[in-house]
Amino acid sequence: MKIAGLFAGVGGLELGLRQGGHESVVLSEVWEPARAVLAERFGDVPNIGDVERLRSLPADVDLLTAGFPCQDLSQAGKTAGINGRKSGLVGHVFRLIDQSRPRWVLLENVSFMLQLDRGSAMDRLVSAFEERGYRWAYRVVNSLAFLPQRRERVFFLASTEGDPSDVLLVDEVQPRVQATDLRTHAHGFYWTEGTRGLGWGPDCVPTLKNGSTVGIPSPPAILLSNGEIVTPDIRDAERLQGFRADWTKPAAAVGRASFRWSLVGNAVTRPVAAWIGMRLRKPSRFDPSRDSAAFTGVRWPRAARFDGETRREVHISAFPTWKTRPPLQEFLKYQPTLLSERATAGFLSRIEKSSLRFVPGFKERVRSHLDHVRAIDRFVDGRLSRLDAAE
């Protein structure tokens, strides 16, 4: 298929679809750091910038894709809803559909949109497609099926000629999750949390976030089996999204290097897109026994479809496959950074006041890491003092 990619970011969706045999012919991305990455990685594909400048799709486009902005839909964001200033940009998708009528449309966004404001975002989306004569299917897919990152996203596929259910709702496996132990495995969590939750991830990291709008990164912490608490290198964060190391490096030439964390956190996980690309090229056959009763849209399930007449919940997991991968601790290739004394002390203070339940031994390891980094800081301060005195 020929693809027009809106809100392309650093091209995770487009890169994965390319692996499935499809070709991007036009991109739309307005943020300069992301544009720099696209210019380097998709140099032969024109980027028109602001989506408002795209009046219609090229005549040969078969598939319109859009990982439209999630800030107003995210649980971590402002939760303003589908009509918020950022997420409301999805209206350009419908404008281009009305202008050009692509045969297929693929959207991606955060799974919280199924719950926000009783699912009004999903209701707007599916109603708009139904009014335009599209059949649709959607499914929550977890990146943990492919990589050691627990990341759930909604993938929504609509078509005027095929059955999206034959693409999104056909592959399912049971994840081969193994028991873990603090003494033998790495565990990911968010050191910026600790009061209401941790985003705890056994042998994986929690969802990589996009950081702040001014470029303050928000990497997860990883408790290693030796007791050290570290944050991963940006190159390993890229790999945890399925990119090769330094995929976002071109962004550092036009803005803060820390913007790379935002680019990675906003990206579509490349192997998830590759699976969808493969199924678009070679659809399977949906099993109707997965169907549940019709639903009205008051409660949005984690997977559903519309066959042209009825909306139905579909019983299928978030795991279309389970790729073999090394343990998280072996997956990391680049030197991580020790979580600082200040960050560790703040985190420890929060979890000691919290009523949350923690894995036995976790708090003790956090305390031990705090002692460890304090000792390092004292050693460094002592050496600097001796050097100053010698001068």
Steps between C-alpha positions, in 0.01 A plus 500: 500500500597864448489688832436857610623536858356782713655603835788275399729572797826314440339250264435197721172420327644566155817300567302198619260516205800523268619170644160359407566595137315834485633837383462848648446765230430807715547589867369775724694598813536852635736472802852591394691228695274232351530658155878472528472128570261446208728695267786265588308171515236563230692743281327390181150563638369859495391644836245777452522612864175636643210268417288805418714548190395163362184582307452148361682168481710395200288304255694175551460488880332180621555538874474810718676464837493729803651463844314817591606695813410327826561780752128566553417128522781374721449416866827684563390801296226759532217257410320776311360239263475456126404866455809628682739731317750222418287186459235699314742506207351161406236712326750538215481124450129527427555805279746305284276194495218715366732653240676184382312194629797266574414132496668435836562713812720402798497702825701452821458650845511435874273233647365747759291651222265203545414623851540877484167681526320165473667429168380811316822504296433153364136586440601798290748294301280202421192711431697710252621192315160333501340813356753485217430135418809340655517169680737509796678295765723599787711322758723585794845359422779469755857565383608238754402246236812603310740677738568542876278809525146482638315748278132477406367695204175495303535422130192588297464385139220595262432405139254544216606185318635240745420372847731661760420207732703274269804717577479605866289226660653175376831433681514413870739313730543459872797708621784286632560708810748339739516540877756760606703568812677818614819299538503369143302738277477870425174679578381830354300770677447875507712674763289815451199316645460305824181640652227350282700251297837404356436368153680190629635277223649155569782444250378797295467877518169681536368712215765742376362852544548810289640716781413868531432753227818691591721198449533362854539123445303248704679167464389206713721353770630144488588305812783269396559162662814637673286755685596807297221724374572652161333686216560369147704669233293671227635247249354213701172694525497513120562126487215445748276659234644276230724761336869458444725690740537872420189506280404838651853643506430748214262684734793618714624715211189722508399502867582375845642149509248424775218538244602154381319358804179671393540366148551146624213523750260628232600241242308196379681177589655391171441120519131551584466703179695233312252233614209713378683562173548128449132432565394779264703332229376153589171508694378194686136415574317628806340236720139609573497290818705781657199731467300601803159663511446835336584806711385860489826683576435598862778260606777452249670156506868440432422358155197547277383510140226635276390278212297764322192448714590419862768593753625194685750441777771252403666262744870515423805588709753780456762248381496413129830316547778446754846563362798338668717761666788503748433600862482876545836513673665332199295704251665824617813568293607848608632628830206614713505787751476445874186654646625803692496549875237772474270296276539188713441684828184661365370170369579321825319767699187453288490121517560496876189716545300311242240231571597315181617141518852436378691188404673366813849642521436792264506776762816356653671509161398861448650588841815309412531682167463833681789407730698393192463829308561703816827316549598569141415869538708523820793333327479736202462806725801387701717463192398841369579657836848343502562620145396854593729492802793376289456787257 
